[in-house]
């Protein structure tokens, strides 16, 4: 094995044998799904990962031959039906935290939500929550941020300069004033 690609270890081999399923969080999401202060919105990321999991198609194969038959969706209705309470239980969050995260995802264009009145087993239920991801937005946040750093001297701070990082989508550029006082450790 080369130094660039070292041989596996016993632990790597053992972990590789474990069949993992469920929610997948793209590492790039931590650069896009942020509060207005720039901090990661972990609750929104967890809920979005679950929504995306449900929308990833599954394969139906013939049991004896393994021959592909068709793709199918994991949920019954035309959209994923969940409740704030179910997400609160799943992720050990409060109802308010889930509602806030879902609203954040909707307001930032990651998902659409719809409230429907439905009948189940002869019982009418109102305001049943349906969620749907917006594929173009999910595809966009699976790309690394386009960071362009421009360092320029400023006349406001002696010895200082500003750093501007531009991100795609709706993120505003961040400007941080760097001076010799806040860049040197004492």
C-alpha positions as CSV (number, residue, x, y, z in Angstrom):
1,X,0.0,0.0,0.0
2,X,1.1,3.5,-0.7
3,X,1.4,6.2,2.0
4,X,-1.3,8.1,0.1
5,X,-3.7,5.1,0.4
6,X,-2.8,3.1,3.5
7,X,-4.1,-0.4,4.1
8,X,-7.3,-0.8,6.0
9,X,-7.4,-1.7,9.7
10,X,-9.4,-4.3,11.5
11,X,-11.8,-1.6,12.7
12,X,-12.2,-0.1,9.2
13,X,-13.0,-3.6,7.9
14,X,-15.5,-4.2,10.7
15,X,-17.3,-0.9,10.3
16,X,-17.4,-1.5,6.5
17,X,-19.3,-4.7,7.1
18,X,-22.2,-2.9,8.9
19,X,-25.1,-2.1,6.7
20,X,-26.1,1.5,7.5
21,X,-29.4,2.9,6.4
22,X,-31.4,6.0,6.9
23,X,-30.6,9.7,6.8
24,X,-27.6,10.9,5.0
25,X,-26.3,14.4,5.7
26,X,-24.1,15.9,3.0
27,X,-21.1,17.7,4.6
28,X,-21.8,20.7,2.4
29,X,-25.1,21.3,4.2
30,X,-23.2,22.7,7.1
31,X,-22.1,25.6,4.9
32,X,-25.6,26.5,3.7
33,X,-28.2,25.7,6.3
34,X,-27.4,28.4,8.8
35,X,-29.0,30.8,11.2
36,X,-28.8,34.5,10.3
37,X,-25.7,34.7,12.7
38,X,-23.9,32.2,10.6
39,X,-24.2,29.2,13.0
40,X,-25.3,25.8,11.7
41,X,-29.0,25.0,12.1
42,X,-28.6,21.4,13.2
43,X,-32.3,20.8,13.8
44,X,-33.2,21.9,10.3
45,X,-30.4,19.8,8.8
46,X,-31.6,16.7,10.7
47,X,-35.2,17.2,9.6
48,X,-34.2,17.9,6.0
49,X,-32.1,14.7,5.9
50,X,-35.1,12.8,7.0
51,X,-37.3,14.3,4.4
52,X,-34.7,13.6,1.7
53,X,-34.4,10.0,3.0
54,X,-38.1,9.5,2.4
55,X,-37.9,10.9,-1.1
56,X,-35.0,8.7,-2.2
57,X,-36.6,6.0,-4.3
58,X,-36.3,2.3,-3.5
59,X,-35.8,-0.6,-5.9
60,X,-38.2,-3.5,-6.2
61,X,-36.4,-6.6,-7.4
62,X,-37.6,-10.1,-8.2
63,X,-36.8,-12.3,-5.2
64,X,-35.5,-15.3,-7.0
65,X,-33.4,-13.7,-9.7
66,X,-32.7,-10.3,-8.3
67,X,-33.9,-8.8,-11.6
68,X,-34.9,-5.1,-11.3
69,X,-38.7,-4.6,-11.6
70,X,-39.3,-1.0,-10.8
71,X,-38.5,2.0,-8.5
72,X,-41.1,2.9,-5.8
73,X,-41.5,5.6,-3.2
74,X,-41.4,4.8,0.5
75,X,-44.6,6.7,1.5
76,X,-48.2,6.2,0.6
77,X,-49.6,9.6,-0.4
78,X,-48.3,11.8,-3.2
79,X,-46.2,13.7,-0.6
80,X,-44.6,12.7,2.7
81,X,-47.0,13.1,5.6
82,X,-45.4,13.7,9.0
83,X,-46.3,15.7,12.1
84,X,-44.3,18.1,14.2
85,X,-44.9,15.7,17.1
86,X,-43.4,12.8,15.2
87,X,-40.2,14.7,14.4
88,X,-40.1,15.9,18.0
89,X,-40.1,12.3,19.2
90,X,-37.7,11.1,16.5
91,X,-35.0,13.8,17.1
92,X,-35.7,14.4,20.9
93,X,-36.7,18.0,20.2
94,X,-39.6,20.1,21.4
95,X,-42.6,20.8,19.2
96,X,-41.5,24.4,19.0
97,X,-38.0,23.5,17.9
98,X,-39.4,21.3,15.1
99,X,-41.9,23.9,14.0
100,X,-39.1,26.5,13.9
101,X,-36.8,24.2,11.9
102,X,-39.6,23.3,9.4
103,X,-40.5,27.0,9.0
104,X,-36.8,27.8,8.4
105,X,-36.6,25.1,5.7
106,X,-39.8,26.4,4.0
107,X,-38.8,30.1,4.3
108,X,-35.4,29.4,2.8
109,X,-36.8,27.4,-0.2
110,X,-35.6,23.9,0.8
111,X,-39.1,22.4,1.2
112,X,-42.7,23.1,0.6
113,X,-45.3,22.4,3.2
114,X,-49.0,21.8,2.8
115,X,-51.8,21.3,5.3
116,X,-54.6,19.0,4.2
117,X,-57.9,17.8,5.6
118,X,-58.0,14.0,5.1
119,X,-60.2,11.1,6.1
120,X,-58.6,8.0,7.6
121,X,-60.7,5.0,8.7
122,X,-63.9,7.1,8.7
123,X,-62.3,9.8,10.8
124,X,-61.7,13.3,9.5
125,X,-58.4,14.9,10.4
126,X,-57.7,18.5,9.7
127,X,-54.4,20.3,9.1
128,X,-52.4,17.2,8.4
129,X,-48.8,18.2,7.5
130,X,-47.3,17.2,4.1
131,X,-43.7,17.9,3.2
132,X,-41.8,17.9,-0.1
133,X,-38.2,18.8,-0.8
134,X,-37.3,21.1,-3.6
135,X,-34.9,19.1,-5.7
136,X,-33.1,22.0,-7.3
137,X,-32.3,23.5,-3.9
138,X,-31.1,20.2,-2.5
139,X,-28.9,19.7,-5.5
140,X,-27.5,23.2,-5.1
141,X,-26.5,22.7,-1.4
142,X,-24.8,19.4,-2.3
143,X,-22.1,21.5,-4.1
144,X,-19.1,22.9,-2.2
145,X,-19.5,26.7,-1.5
146,X,-17.9,28.9,-4.1
147,X,-15.6,30.9,-1.8
148,X,-13.7,33.8,-3.3
149,X,-11.5,35.5,-0.8
150,X,-10.5,39.1,-1.6
151,X,-8.1,40.7,0.9
152,X,-7.8,44.4,0.7
153,X,-6.4,47.1,3.0
154,X,-8.9,49.3,4.6
155,X,-8.4,52.9,5.7
156,X,-10.6,52.5,8.7
157,X,-8.3,50.2,10.8
158,X,-4.5,50.7,10.9
159,X,-2.8,47.6,9.6
160,X,-6.2,45.9,9.0
161,X,-7.9,44.5,6.0
162,X,-11.3,42.8,5.3
163,X,-12.0,39.4,4.1
164,X,-15.1,38.8,2.0
165,X,-16.4,35.3,1.3
166,X,-19.2,35.0,-1.2
167,X,-21.5,32.0,-1.2
168,X,-24.1,30.8,-3.7
169,X,-27.8,30.8,-3.2
170,X,-29.3,33.3,-0.7
171,X,-26.3,33.7,1.6
172,X,-25.1,37.2,2.0
173,X,-21.3,37.8,1.8
174,X,-19.7,37.9,5.2
175,X,-17.3,40.7,5.9
176,X,-14.9,40.4,8.9
177,X,-12.5,43.1,9.9
178,X,-9.1,41.7,10.6
179,X,-6.5,43.7,12.4
180,X,-3.2,43.0,13.9
181,X,-4.9,43.1,17.3
182,X,-7.4,40.3,16.6
183,X,-5.2,38.1,14.4
184,X,-2.2,37.7,16.7
185,X,-2.4,35.4,19.8
186,X,-0.9,36.8,23.0
